[in-house]
């Protein structure tokens, strides 16, 4: 898994490539937590994300809660059909903003 952060003032774009699963979620969560301070607009670019497991979903849920607590908003973009299917089956498509 590769993670790229692009911060522009209070806007943070996080591009994730590969698999977000039980093995990679802890690293992703650690890096994300340290980057979320003072973020008002969090954007995940999942154009290169191939797979997400429940561990990855948990990290996204924590991120949306933290962003909302700071008065910001979180958006997920460029989701492939396989990942979108996971969002739909788990109900995350109803609680996350996916463009």
VMD Tcl script that draws the C-alpha trace (Angstrom):
set ca {
  {0.00 0.00 0.00}
  {1.19 3.48 -0.88}
  {-0.20 6.62 0.76}
  {0.32 10.11 -0.62}
  {-0.67 13.21 1.34}
  {-1.25 16.57 -0.34}
  {-1.99 19.35 2.12}
  {-3.11 22.79 1.03}
  {-3.83 24.94 4.10}
  {-6.84 23.24 5.79}
  {-7.53 20.87 2.88}
  {-5.95 17.42 2.89}
  {-6.08 14.99 -0.03}
  {-5.04 11.42 0.71}
  {-4.39 9.13 -2.26}
  {-4.27 5.44 -1.40}
  {-2.88 2.80 -3.74}
  {-3.11 -0.96 -3.28}
  {-5.00 -2.79 -0.54}
  {-6.40 -1.35 2.69}
  {-6.75 -4.44 4.84}
  {-5.82 -5.93 8.21}
  {-2.12 -5.75 7.42}
  {-2.03 -2.18 6.10}
  {-4.80 -0.46 8.11}
  {-2.69 0.15 11.26}
  {-0.01 2.01 9.28}
  {-2.67 3.95 7.39}
  {-4.45 4.91 10.61}
  {-1.22 6.04 12.28}
  {-0.19 8.26 9.36}
  {-3.70 9.64 8.94}
  {-4.14 10.52 12.61}
  {-1.01 12.66 12.62}
  {-2.15 14.50 9.47}
  {-5.73 15.31 10.51}
  {-4.94 18.20 12.84}
  {-6.80 21.36 11.76}
  {-8.21 19.77 8.59}
  {-11.51 21.25 7.42}
  {-11.76 19.35 4.13}
  {-10.52 15.75 3.94}
  {-10.59 14.09 0.54}
  {-9.69 10.47 -0.10}
  {-8.69 9.66 -3.66}
  {-9.31 5.94 -4.11}
  {-8.58 5.78 -7.85}
  {-5.76 3.29 -7.15}
  {-7.36 1.46 -4.19}
  {-7.98 -2.15 -5.19}
  {-9.54 -3.57 -2.02}
  {-10.82 -2.48 1.39}
  {-11.54 -4.76 4.35}
  {-13.43 -4.16 7.58}
  {-10.18 -2.92 9.13}
  {-9.97 -0.24 6.44}
  {-13.62 0.67 6.93}
  {-12.96 1.16 10.64}
  {-10.18 3.65 9.83}
  {-12.50 5.57 7.49}
  {-15.20 5.67 10.16}
  {-12.72 7.07 12.70}
  {-11.54 9.65 10.13}
  {-15.06 10.89 9.37}
  {-15.82 11.17 13.10}
  {-12.62 13.13 13.76}
  {-13.15 15.40 10.76}
  {-16.75 16.09 11.77}
  {-15.67 16.80 15.36}
  {-13.30 19.46 14.00}
  {-16.17 21.02 12.04}
  {-14.90 19.71 8.72}
  {-16.14 17.36 6.05}
  {-14.81 14.20 4.44}
  {-15.29 13.09 0.85}
  {-14.24 9.94 -0.98}
  {-13.59 10.16 -4.73}
  {-12.71 7.87 -7.63}
  {-13.96 4.61 -6.10}
  {-13.61 1.48 -8.23}
  {-16.63 -0.86 -8.57}
  {-15.15 -3.51 -6.23}
  {-14.59 -1.04 -3.39}
  {-17.97 0.61 -4.03}
  {-19.62 -2.79 -3.68}
  {-18.05 -3.15 -0.21}
  {-19.34 0.33 0.72}
  {-22.83 -0.58 -0.46}
  {-22.98 -4.01 1.21}
  {-21.77 -2.64 4.54}
  {-24.00 0.44 4.47}
  {-21.02 2.80 4.37}
  {-22.34 4.22 1.09}
  {-25.18 5.71 3.14}
  {-23.00 7.35 5.80}
  {-20.02 8.52 3.72}
  {-19.96 11.20 1.03}
  {-18.78 9.34 -2.08}
  {-18.40 11.23 -5.33}
}
mol new
graphics top color blue
foreach p $ca { graphics top sphere $p radius 0.5 }
foreach p [lrange $ca 0 end-1] q [lrange $ca 1 end] { graphics top cylinder $p $q radius 0.2 }
display resetview
